[in-house]
């Protein structure tokens, strides 16, 4: 089950028609903000559907091009399948690598190197309707040094130059701060749940 809220609108998707009927009945009168609360969803769904895993909520931020506040960047461009980029994913571990979604980018990557290795990288995956879903990852040994802001600014500039709508998904405060520094505005959230029928 996926819940996406943008402003006052919510979209809830489930994998089967039977689950859709059960979820509709259970969630009918919940407000959009209540849909972001896993405990509230559990209370409503526990008689009808079992929640096996929760991912999120993650905040969704979007960028209006006129609000973009780029920072000076020295990030270079490398292909998305560059071996040193793949090594960064390995060094960061599966949790951070999966959260960043950097392995899914369809653009080239913008990177900064330290000691011959890629220390930070950013790029985007092209989604439907011209949306660039941004992905940023920094080696844990190089965090809190402004590298994410540098590579993200370069990647956002690349996406905007292609006329794309930039979307940022951030669960951590640090991630959202980078996005907000670049001019992104928080407009909603996303929550994913793995369900099974009770």
Secondary structure, 3 states (H helix, E strand, C coil): CEEEEECCEEEEECCCHHHHHHHHHHHCCCCCHHHHCHHHHHHHHCCCEEEEEEEEEEEEEEECHHHCCCCCCCCEEECCCCHHHHHHHHHHHHHHHHHHCHHHCCCCEEEEEECCEEEEEEEEEEEHHHEEEEEEEECHHHCCCCHHHHHHHHHHHHHHHCCCEEEEEECCHHHHHHHHHCCCEEEEEEEEEEEEEC
